[in-house]
């Protein structure tokens, strides 16, 4: 890491984000960065940046690998059918190979109906809080006074 280890997670996440959300040619990004750096207003530059669209629309661009979510070195994806899952996995692994990103298959979990991901339970029914972690909250006694509530 050229700027020290404290920046490593951010740099790694950006690399993974680029591989998953923007599988376009890197020269387009270089040109976009060059054009953006010539503008004077940084707020306008951020608003008009095509890479912020996912945050504005809550939808990645059509060329990305969906449906899946990524956080640092964790990726979760699924499909309506087993074949959809395999198709997404094939695209994901092909994209990782293009970007020279390695995957530890011993740490990977495939073809599950329910998985734990970032302290949430992800399944076909949706995303919900991990029941084990919710136990501590649900077992709290109901507050009996204003002081206890504070």
Rosetta blueprint (number, residue, H / E / L):
1 X L
2 X L
3 X L
4 X L
5 X H
6 X H
7 X H
8 X H
9 X H
10 X H
11 X H
12 X H
13 X H
14 X H
15 X H
16 X H
17 X H
18 X H
19 X H
20 X H
21 X H
22 X L
23 X L
24 X L
25 X L
26 X H
27 X H
28 X H
29 X H
30 X H
31 X H
32 X H
33 X H
34 X H
35 X H
36 X H
37 X H
38 X H
39 X L
40 X L
41 X L
42 X H
43 X H
44 X H
45 X H
46 X H
47 X H
48 X H
49 X L
50 X H
51 X H
52 X H
53 X H
54 X H
55 X H
56 X H
57 X H
58 X L
59 X L
60 X L
61 X L
62 X L
63 X L
64 X L
65 X L
66 X L
67 X L
68 X E
69 X E
70 X E
71 X E
72 X L
73 X L
74 X E
75 X E
76 X E
77 X E
78 X L
79 X L
80 X L
81 X L
82 X H
83 X H
84 X H
85 X H
86 X H
87 X H
88 X H
89 X H
90 X H
91 X H
92 X H
93 X H
94 X H
95 X H
96 X H
97 X H
98 X H
99 X L
100 X L
101 X L
102 X L
103 X L
104 X L
105 X L
106 X L
107 X L
108 X L
109 X L
110 X L
111 X L
112 X L
113 X L
114 X E
115 X E
116 X E
117 X E
118 X L
119 X L
120 X E
121 X E
122 X E
123 X E
124 X L
125 X L
126 X E
127 X E
128 X E
129 X E
130 X L
131 X H
132 X H
133 X H
134 X H
135 X H
136 X H
137 X H
138 X H
139 X L
140 X L
141 X L
142 X L
143 X L
144 X L
145 X L
146 X H
147 X H
148 X H
149 X H
150 X L
